[in-house]
Amino acid sequence: MGEQVTMRTRIGDRIRVPRTRARVGVARRDVTPPVGIRAKNWGPAEWERSEGAHRPFELTALALTGDDGRARLLLAVDGTWWRRVADERDVRGAILDGLGLEPDQLMLSLSHTHAGAVLCAADAHLPGGELIPGYLEALAAAGVAAGQEALDGAEPGLVEWTDGRCTLAADRELDLDGRALVGYNPAGDADDTVVIGRISVDGRVCATLVNYACHPTTLAWQNREVSPDYVGAMREIVETATGAPCLFVQGASGELAPREQYTGDVAVADRHGRSLGHAVLAALDGLPSPGDEVTLDRVVESGAPLAIWTGRPADADGSAAGAVAGVELPLRELPTLDELAEEWKGIDPRSREERLGRARNLREGYIDGPAVTHPVWAWRLGDAVIVGHPGEAYSRLQRTLRDRFPDVPIVVMNLTNGPGFVYLPTREAYERGAYQSWQTPLAPGSLELLEEHACRLVAGLLGR
């Protein structure tokens, strides 16, 4: 038996709330895709043009400037995924140029809804594709407008960090009769962590940042409207309660999705959003008032001696730093497009063309040689760290970072900036022949290399 350690509590002791002191600014623009735009993101879809919008699409800008005086801008965007390096580069480049920012100062993060507009200008010749180039220009313009408003309107404020739990996400790696499927696996384990930042100015909540890992694949080929999927209803729940904008950023969700998905029923997406929204509110309600920490104030003698904990103003860390660096990842041996066409010749033609199109796009602008350089952005802001990368990492990435730095709130974002819009599966996923392992051009072990690279970046920012 080891020696028992007793913690000594004193009057004045506080329950510490991790926080970031910074100049903060928030702004939003509506980026709902126009009716008729190409929104065919599923192989079985028998339609190509959207017929309406279930809920609005939002682009929300959060500007943060710490004690180093360097502005950093997070753009949370309702969007699908980049299919070509050129489109992401053009949109993000236009925003950087419009705002006069350097590449390390901007993270543009897509929610990854699978019910949004196709973000691929090369599809302009397809039905609904003629609207895509204009929509990409509108996205860039919205990013510049919201970003400038957030930067110009920044005021001294706080981001107070907490976390919660939500059971919406489930493991989606199901084996059925020896075949690897993409669907709910009742025996699987899922990361249920929600990381939340409450942003306030002078005690007034002005925004909420929500980071959760779960594929927005509730709505599929049966649904003909664009939709932010569960993110829309989650946002409504949080914003109604807080009276302030809510930014959602997608976590490391490569193998995570709702149990009930692939439907055309928007009510299911809204139900999923309410589940996440209430989890966010429950965690927020566990925080003291903005700027306070719960402090052991005094003892009141009653029928029992009562320890009185009361909210008291507390200091916050305003230190800030950033880093962007790439890690070299190996490629697996890739079949040619002709070989893929032959391999998939027996499946539905629509699904085959969707697969071939994705394989073709993945090879343009990212692959050049036997390995690729995969970029990672990291910001330290007071007590917290924000990490973003363009791929679709499995949740092991965020679990590893949070396990390695258990005292630090870490926001981990997939689908952020580019290039490298590829899956980063576990070695086990390769062994079982998961979709993510044969979709990606990366070789087994790439996720582990990314993890170690991200951990080194975070350790450097924290001075550890």
N, C-alpha and C positions, 0 to 999 in steps of 0.2 A: 504494500500500500504506500502510495506517495504521500508527501506532506500536504496537508490540507491548507489551502491559501484562503485567508479571509480578507475581503475587501473592506476598507474602512471608509465609511461615508461621513461627510462633514457638512455642516450648514454652509451653504454657498456652492456646493457641488452642482454641476449642470449636466443635463442629458444633451450631449453635443449633437447639433444638426450640421451636417456638411453643407458648406455654402460657398458661393462665389460672389465676390464684390466686383462690380464692373459697371461701366456705362452700358445701359441696355436700351434697345429700341426694337419695336415690333411693327410690322406692316403687312398687309395682305392684298392680294389681287385675285379676282375670279379668273380661272383658266379652264372653264368648262369647254370641252371640245364642241365644235359646231355640229349640228345635226347633219347627218350624211357623210361624216368623215369615216375613213376606213378604220374599222375596229375589230377586224377578224384576227383574233389571237388564239383561236382553238381550231385544230384540224377538222373536227366533225362539223363545224359551223357551215350551214347552207346559205348564209347571208354574209354580206361584206361591209355594208354601210350601217352606221348607227341610226337608230330611229327615234332617239330622244335621250334624256338624261334622268337617271334615277335620283341623283343628288348633285349639288354643285361640286366642281373640282376647285381646289384652292391651292394657291402658292403663297406661303407664309414665310416672311423673312424675320430672322432674329439676328440683330447686330449686337456684338459683345466686344467691349474694349476694356482690357484690364490695365494693371499698373505699368505694363510695358508700352502703353500708348498705341499699340498696333490693333486696328480694327479687324475683327473676324466676323464673317457673315455666313450663317447657316440658312439655306433655302430648302424648306420642306415642301415637296411638290407632289400632288396627286398625279401619278403617271405610271405607265406600264414598265417598260425597260427599253434601254437603248439597243438597237439591233445592229448599228454600225458605228464604228469609232468616229467617222466623219461628222455624224449628226450631233453626237454629244460634244465633240470638240467645237463645233460651230456655235452651239447654243451657249455652252459655258464660256467660250472665248468672247462671244458678244457681250455677255454679262460682265466679264472681267474688264473688257475694254470700256464699256459704258460707265462703269463705276471707278475706273482707274485703280483696280486692285491687282495684286500679284497672285499667282496661282495658289500660294499657301494660305491666302486669306479667305478663300471661298470653299464651302462644301455644299454641293447641290445634290440633295438626296431624294430619290424617287420612292414613293410608297409601295410600288410594285403591284398595284391593282391589275388584275388580268381582264378587266372590263373597261379599259380605256382606249384612247386613240392609239393607233400604230405609230410609233415614233421612228419612222424610217422614210426619209425623203426619196430613196430609191424605189419606193412603191408608188410613186406618183402616177404611173401608167395604169395602175389597177383601180377597180371601182372604189370610189371614195378617196383614193390616193391623191387626187388633184388638190385636196384640201390640206394635205400634210405639210408641204413646205411653208404655207402661210401660217399654219398652227405653230410650227417650230419657231418661226419668227416672232409670233405673238408670245410664246413662252419666254423667249429671250427678253422681249420688251417688258413683260411683266416682272421678270427677275430684276431688270435694271430699275424699274419704277419702284417696286416694293423695297428693293435693297437700298436705294437712295433715300427713300422715306424713313426706313429704319435707322440708317446711319445718321441722317440729319436730325432725327427726333430723339436720339439716344440721351438718356438721363442717368444720373447715379442711381443704381439699384442693386438688387440682390437676386441670385438664383439659389434657392434652397432645395437640397436634393433629398429624395427619399425613394423607397422602392415598395412595390406591392406584389401581389400574386394574382394571376388570372389563368384559368384552366381552358381558355379558348384554344390555345395551340396544342396540337397532338402530333405524335410521330406519324409520318406519312410513308413509311417504308414497309409495305406489306408484301409478304411472300405467299402466293397462292398456287398450290400444286406445282411448286418448283419454279414459278415465274415471278420475277420481281415486278411489283406493281407500285403505282404512286397513289396511295390512299391510306386511310386511317388504319393503323396497326394497334389493336387493343393491348398488345403485350409490350408496346414501346414506351419509352420514357421521353418526356418533353420538358424543356426549360420553360418554366412558367413565370419568369422574372419580368416585372415591369419597372423600368427606371424612369423616374419622374423628376422634372425640375419645375419648381414653382417660382415664377419670375415676378418680382414686385418692385415698385417705385414708391417711396414714402409710405410704406405699409399697404399700398393698394396693389392687388394682383393684376398684372397686365398681360400675362400669358402663362401657358402651361406647356411644357415640353414632355412628350410621351415617347418612350423607346420600348418597343415590344417586337418579339420575333414570331411572326406567323404569316405564312403566305396568304395574301388576299385572293383566294381562289374559290370563294363561296359561289360566285356567279360565273357561269361558263357559257358554252356555245348556245344554250337555249335562250339566254338573255340577249335582247337586241338593243338595250340602252347602255350608254356609258355610265359607269358607276365607280365611286371610290371604294366600293365593297364595304367591309365592316368599318373602315376608317370614318366614313361619313356619319354614321349614327353615333360612334364613339365621340366624335368631335362635338356633335350636337349635345350629348349628355353633359360633357365636361364644360362646354361653353355656356350652357344654360345655367349651370350651378355656379360658375366662377365669374361670369360676365366678361370674360376675356378670351382672346383667340387661343386655340389649342394647335400646337404643331405635332404632327406624328412623323416619326422616323423609323423605318423598318430595321429590325435587328438581324442577327445572323440566323436566318430561317431556312437554310437550304433543305432541311428535312422536316420542317414543321408546317402544319396547315390545320384548318379546322377539321373536326371529325366529320361534320356534315358539310359537304361542298359539292361542286360540279352541278349546280342547280340553276334554274332560271327564276327562282322565287326571290324577289328582292327583300321580302319579309324575313327570310333566313339571314341575309346579310345584315339587316338592321338588328335582328336579335343578337347576332354575334357582336355587333358594335356596342350594344347596350351592356353586354357581359364585360367587355373591356372597359367601357366608360365607367361603370359602377366600381370596378376594381381600382381605377385611377382615383375616383372620388374617395373611396375608403382609405387609400393611402394618404391622400391630401388631408383628410380630416384627422389623421394621426399627427400632423404637424402642429406646432404651436402657431400663434399669430406671426405674420411676417416680421422678421428681425429679432424674434425672441428665441430663447432657449429655456426649457423648463428647469427651474432651479429649486433646490431644497432650501426653502425660505425660513421655516421655523417649525417648532413643535407646539401643538395646542393640546393642553390637557383636557381630556373628556373622560368618558367611561374607559377609554383606552388612550394612551399617548399617540396623537395623530401627527404624522409627518406631512407637512404642507408643502407641496411643490407648486411653484407659481412661475408664469412666464416672465422673463426679465430680458432686457435688451442685451445682445451679444455682438462681439466683433466678428468680422468676416475677412477672409484672405482674398486679396486682390491681385496676387501674383498671376502672371500669364506667360505662356511660351507656346511655340508651335514647331512642328516638324513635318516634312513630307519627304518620303524616301521610298524607293522601289526595292522589291526583293526579287531575285531571279528564281523563276519556277520552271521545272523541267516539263517538256511536252511528252505525251505518250505517242506511240506510233499511230499516225492518223490514216484512216482509209481515204482514198480519193472520193470525190463527189460521185463519180461513175460507179465506184464500188458500193457506195451508200445507196444509190438509186437501185442497184441490183439487189442489195440486201433487203430493201423495203418495197420491192415491186409487188408483193402480195397483199399490202395493206390498202385501205381506202385511199384513192388518189388525192383527195383533199388533204388528208393527214400526211401523206407522203410528201406532197409539195411543201407543206408547212415545215416538216422536219428538214427537208433539203434546203429550204430557204434559210433556216436558222443556222445550219451547218455552214452554208456559204457565207453568211454575214459574219460569223465568228472568225473566219479566216482572213477577213479583210481589215488590215490596219493594226492587228494585234500580234499576229504570228509572223515572225521574221527570224528564222534560224531554229536551232534545237531547243532553245529556251526563250522565255518571255520575261519582261520586267513588269511586275505587278505593283502599282503604286499604293501607298498607304498615307493618309493624312492623320495627324494627331495634334490636338490642342489641349494644353493644360490651362484650366481656368479656375483659379482658387483651389478648392478642395477636390475638384472633379476633373475628369479627362474625357474628351470626345474623340473617338476613333472612327474613321470612315475609309472604305475601300470600294472599288467598283464591282466586285464579284458577288456571287451568292454562296457565301461560306456556310457550312453547317454550324449549328449552335455551339459546337465544341469551341469555336473561336471565342465567343463571349464568355463561355464558362471558364475557359483557361485564363483569360485576362482577369476576370473577377476573382477567380481563385488565387491567382498570383498576387493580386493587389486587393485583399479583402477589405481594407480600410478606405478604399477610394471608390466613389461612385464613378462608374465607367459606362458611358453611352457608346454602344457598338452598332455601327450602321453598315449594312450591305447597300449595294446599288447607289454608291455615292461617287460622283465624278467619274473618271475613266482614264484610259481604256482598261478592258479586262472584265467584260460582262459575262463571266463564266462561273460555273459551279466549282466549288472547292469542297469535295466530299471527303469523308473519312476513308481510311483504308478498307474498313469493313464494307462500305458501300461499293467499292470496286470489286471486292471479292464476291458479293452477292449479285453483281451485274445490275445495280440500280440504274434507273434512267439517268440520274445526274452524273454517273460515272462514264456512261458512253456518250453523253451529250458534250461533256467538257473536253477540250483539247489537252488539259493538264494531266500530268502523270500522278500516280499515287504518291503520297508524301507531300504534295503541294500545300495542303491545309496545315500540316505540321510546320512547314517552313514559314508560312504566313504567320502562324501563331507566335513562333519565336521572334520573328521580325517585329511584329506588333508589340510584343512584350519588351523588346529592347528599346523601341521608340518610347513607350510609356515610362520605362525605368529611367531613361535619359531625361525626360521631361520632369520626372519627380525627384531627380538627383539621387537615384538609388543604385 
